Amino acid sequence: MAEEQTPIKHQLIPKQEVCTEEEISEILTKYNIKLEQLPSISVKDPSIATLDLEHGAVIKIHRSSKTEPNSLFYRMVVE
């Protein structure tokens, strides 16, 4: 029987969410880039494995540190 996966919750794993088509368009326009130019993340990465994403999806990663409390990073999901 397949074991159900749960999201990894740990203080060192930042919050991640899937971007909508509108958000993706805004990101690409803001940074004047193409979708393929975004940094990539593997669909098999444990931190996003439970999001059930396909190649080409974009995720928004919320990171924080002592010097920058609210940083956003974007990654395109690849196989």
MDTraj code that builds the backbone (N, CA, C; nanometers):
import mdtraj as md
import numpy as np

residues = "MET ALA GLU GLU GLN THR PRO ILE LYS HIS GLN LEU ILE PRO LYS GLN GLU VAL CYS THR GLU GLU GLU ILE SER GLU ILE LEU THR LYS TYR ASN ILE LYS LEU GLU GLN LEU PRO SER ILE SER VAL LYS ASP PRO SER ILE ALA THR LEU ASP LEU GLU HIS GLY ALA VAL ILE LYS ILE HIS ARG SER SER LYS THR GLU PRO ASN SER LEU PHE TYR ARG MET VAL VAL GLU".split()
xyz = np.array([
    [0.0837, -0.1167, 0.0000],
    [0.0000, 0.0000, 0.0000],
    [0.0891, 0.1242, 0.0000],
    [0.0530, 0.2234, -0.0825],
    [0.1320, 0.3459, -0.0915],
    [0.1104, 0.4305, 0.0331],
    [0.2186, 0.4849, 0.0813],
    [0.2117, 0.5688, 0.2000],
    [0.1833, 0.7122, 0.1578],
    [0.0879, 0.7765, 0.2228],
    [0.0538, 0.9139, 0.1902],
    [0.1640, 1.0069, 0.2394],
    [0.2050, 1.0985, 0.1510],
    [0.3103, 1.1921, 0.1883],
    [0.2485, 1.3158, 0.2516],
    [0.3195, 1.3713, 0.3470],
    [0.2772, 1.4959, 0.4086],
    [0.3850, 1.6000, 0.3835],
    [0.3468, 1.7272, 0.3779],
    [0.4479, 1.8305, 0.3555],
    [0.5545, 1.8279, 0.4642],
    [0.6752, 1.8577, 0.4243],
    [0.7852, 1.8626, 0.5198],
    [0.7747, 1.9936, 0.5966],
    [0.7662, 1.9827, 0.7283],
    [0.7576, 2.1025, 0.8119],
    [0.8802, 2.1065, 0.9009],
    [0.9627, 2.2029, 0.8728],
    [1.0854, 2.2194, 0.9491],
    [1.1225, 2.3662, 0.9424],
    [1.1843, 2.4165, 1.0458],
    [1.2173, 2.5586, 1.0514],
    [1.3135, 2.6015, 0.9410],
    [1.3901, 2.5097, 0.8854],
    [1.4853, 2.5449, 0.7808],
    [1.4282, 2.5325, 0.6397],
    [1.3082, 2.4786, 0.6265],
    [1.2453, 2.4677, 0.4950],
    [1.1475, 2.5837, 0.4813],
    [1.1725, 2.6730, 0.3842],
    [1.0877, 2.7914, 0.3700],
    [0.9487, 2.7577, 0.3157],
    [0.8561, 2.8490, 0.3375],
    [0.7202, 2.8338, 0.2861],
    [0.7247, 2.8402, 0.1336],
    [0.6505, 2.7521, 0.0685],
    [0.6472, 2.7475, -0.0770],
    [0.5033, 2.7409, -0.1241],
    [0.4741, 2.8124, -0.2328],
    [0.3398, 2.8084, -0.2885],
    [0.3468, 2.8155, -0.4404],
    [0.2436, 2.7645, -0.5044],
    [0.2373, 2.7607, -0.6499],
    [0.1893, 2.8963, -0.7007],
    [0.2553, 2.9477, -0.8042],
    [0.2167, 3.0756, -0.8645],
    [0.1045, 3.0546, -0.9658],
    [0.0149, 3.1516, -0.9736],
    [-0.0915, 3.1489, -1.0741],
    [-0.0346, 3.1975, -1.2067],
    [-0.1097, 3.1778, -1.3138],
    [-0.0658, 3.2243, -1.4460],
    [-0.0454, 3.3760, -1.4451],
    [-0.1315, 3.4471, -1.3745],
    [-0.1200, 3.5934, -1.3662],
    [0.0096, 3.6335, -1.2947],
    [0.0398, 3.5660, -1.1848],
    [0.1638, 3.5947, -1.1116],
    [0.2867, 3.5653, -1.1975],
    [0.2828, 3.4551, -1.2716],
    [0.3957, 3.4193, -1.3583],
    [0.4177, 3.5280, -1.4621],
    [0.3098, 3.5753, -1.5227],
    [0.3194, 3.6817, -1.6228],
    [0.3802, 3.8082, -1.5626],
    [0.3375, 3.8444, -1.4416],
    [0.3912, 3.9630, -1.3740],
    [0.5403, 3.9479, -1.3434],
    [0.5808, 3.8287, -1.2997],
    [0.7215, 3.8026, -1.2673],
    [0.8084, 3.8168, -1.3918],
    [0.7637, 3.7543, -1.5007],
    [0.8414, 3.7575, -1.6245],
    [0.8524, 3.8995, -1.6793],
    [0.7455, 3.9764, -1.6677],
    [0.7476, 4.1154, -1.7131],
    [0.8364, 4.2005, -1.6226],
    [0.8227, 4.1836, -1.4927],
    [0.9000, 4.2624, -1.3962],
    [1.0501, 4.2452, -1.4164],
    [1.0934, 4.1209, -1.4365],
    [1.2366, 4.0936, -1.4498],
    [1.2831, 4.0854, -1.5951],
    [1.1891, 4.1049, -1.6896],
    [1.2199, 4.1027, -1.8324],
    [1.2953, 3.9749, -1.8707],
    [1.2366, 3.8612, -1.8356],
    [1.2975, 3.7313, -1.8638],
    [1.1942, 3.6379, -1.9258],
    [1.2441, 3.5249, -1.9754],
    [1.1566, 3.4190, -2.0260],
    [1.1435, 3.3132, -1.9175],
    [1.0394, 3.2335, -1.9273],
    [1.0133, 3.1299, -1.8274],
    [1.1336, 3.0379, -1.8095],
    [1.1991, 3.0034, -1.9190],
    [1.3134, 2.9121, -1.9145],
    [1.4343, 2.9715, -1.8419],
    [1.4346, 3.1022, -1.8209],
    [1.5473, 3.1680, -1.7545],
    [1.5355, 3.1674, -1.6020],
    [1.4217, 3.1252, -1.5506],
    [1.4077, 3.1143, -1.4050],
    [1.4951, 3.0004, -1.3541],
    [1.5470, 3.0127, -1.2335],
    [1.6192, 2.8997, -1.1736],
    [1.5235, 2.7805, -1.1638],
    [1.5786, 2.6611, -1.1653],
    [1.4931, 2.5423, -1.1664],
    [1.4964, 2.4675, -1.0337],
    [1.3945, 2.3839, -1.0164],
    [1.3862, 2.2939, -0.9021],
    [1.3272, 2.1631, -0.9545],
    [1.3813, 2.0530, -0.9112],
    [1.3354, 1.9228, -0.9587],
    [1.1978, 1.8889, -0.9024],
    [1.1163, 1.8279, -0.9861],
    [0.9845, 1.7830, -0.9428],
    [0.9980, 1.6784, -0.8321],
    [1.1144, 1.6157, -0.8220],
    [1.1399, 1.5139, -0.7201],
    [1.1957, 1.5720, -0.5901],
    [1.2162, 1.7029, -0.5843],
    [1.2680, 1.7663, -0.4634],
    [1.1721, 1.7377, -0.3476],
    [1.2222, 1.6856, -0.2372],
    [1.1341, 1.6496, -0.1249],
    [1.0490, 1.7652, -0.0721],
    [1.0996, 1.8872, -0.0812],
    [1.0241, 1.9997, -0.0256],
    [0.9000, 2.0341, -0.1073],
    [0.8937, 1.9917, -0.2343],
    [0.7754, 2.0198, -0.3165],
    [0.7054, 1.8931, -0.3641],
    [0.7527, 1.7784, -0.3211],
    [0.6972, 1.6509, -0.3683],
    [0.5476, 1.6385, -0.3423],
    [0.4985, 1.6953, -0.2357],
    [0.3566, 1.6819, -0.2018],
    [0.2678, 1.7825, -0.2749],
    [0.3268, 1.8771, -0.3472],
    [0.2478, 1.9773, -0.4183],
    [0.1916, 1.9244, -0.5497],
    [0.2364, 1.8063, -0.5946],
    [0.1878, 1.7428, -0.7166],
    [0.1984, 1.8378, -0.8361],
    [0.3200, 1.8830, -0.8644],
    [0.3451, 1.9779, -0.9719],
    [0.3957, 1.9083, -1.0969],
    [0.3778, 1.9748, -1.2100],
    [0.4265, 1.9238, -1.3367],
    [0.5334, 2.0171, -1.3910],
    [0.6075, 1.9671, -1.4890],
    [0.7121, 2.0457, -1.5548],
    [0.6530, 2.1779, -1.6042],
    [0.7221, 2.2878, -1.5766],
    [0.6783, 2.4194, -1.6215],
    [0.6054, 2.5008, -1.5167],
    [0.5642, 2.4389, -1.4080],
    [0.4980, 2.5138, -1.3006],
    [0.6013, 2.6035, -1.2329],
    [0.5552, 2.7107, -1.1726],
    [0.6450, 2.8034, -1.1027],
    [0.6028, 2.8096, -0.9568],
    [0.7015, 2.8002, -0.8686],
    [0.6725, 2.8123, -0.7260],
    [0.7389, 2.9378, -0.6703],
    [0.6738, 2.9931, -0.5701],
    [0.7251, 3.1107, -0.4996],
    [0.7747, 3.0627, -0.3642],
    [0.8986, 3.0967, -0.3325],
    [0.9591, 3.0539, -0.2070],
    [0.9789, 3.1767, -0.1191],
    [0.9228, 3.1723, 0.0013],
    [0.9355, 3.2817, 0.0978],
    [1.0498, 3.2475, 0.1927],
    [1.1572, 3.3223, 0.1846],
    [1.2711, 3.2987, 0.2742],
    [1.2885, 3.4186, 0.3655],
    [1.3474, 3.3929, 0.4796],
    [1.3789, 3.5030, 0.5703],
    [1.5152, 3.4791, 0.6325],
    [1.5796, 3.5894, 0.6661],
    [1.7095, 3.5823, 0.7319],
    [1.7214, 3.7031, 0.8241],
    [1.8312, 3.7122, 0.8918],
    [1.8517, 3.8257, 0.9819],
    [1.8633, 3.9567, 0.9052],
    [1.9207, 3.9512, 0.7859],
    [1.9407, 4.0735, 0.7085],
    [1.8234, 4.1078, 0.6179],
    [1.7464, 4.0089, 0.5780],
    [1.6318, 4.0316, 0.4902],
    [1.5148, 3.9453, 0.5373],
    [1.4235, 4.0045, 0.6139],
    [1.3161, 3.9251, 0.6730],
    [1.2157, 3.8671, 0.5725],
    [1.1974, 3.9307, 0.4594],
    [1.0993, 3.8823, 0.3613],
    [1.1589, 3.8811, 0.2214],
    [1.2154, 3.7703, 0.1816],
    [1.2725, 3.7555, 0.0483],
    [1.1883, 3.6576, -0.0319],
    [1.1646, 3.6912, -0.1589],
    [1.0916, 3.6017, -0.2475],
    [1.1862, 3.5473, -0.3532],
    [1.1760, 3.4180, -0.3772],
    [1.2535, 3.3521, -0.4810],
    [1.1562, 3.2719, -0.5651],
    [1.1857, 3.2606, -0.6934],
    [1.0990, 3.1867, -0.7837],
    [1.1776, 3.0741, -0.8489],
    [1.1121, 2.9604, -0.8664],
    [1.1748, 2.8446, -0.9296],
    [1.0755, 2.7809, -1.0265],
    [1.1273, 2.7388, -1.1430],
    [1.0463, 2.6650, -1.2383],
    [1.0681, 2.5165, -1.2145],
    [0.9616, 2.4406, -1.2092],
    [0.9694, 2.2968, -1.1845],
    [1.0125, 2.2254, -1.3124],
    [1.1146, 2.1409, -1.2995],
    [1.1639, 2.0605, -1.4116],
    [1.1615, 1.9134, -1.3715],
    [1.1645, 1.8270, -1.4726],
    [1.1624, 1.6828, -1.4452],
    [1.2964, 1.6312, -1.4020],
])
top = md.Topology()
chain = top.add_chain()
for i, resn in enumerate(residues, 1):
    res = top.add_residue(resn, chain, resSeq=i)
    for name in ("N", "CA", "C"):
        top.add_atom(name, md.element.get_by_symbol(name[0]), res)
traj = md.Trajectory(xyz[None], top)
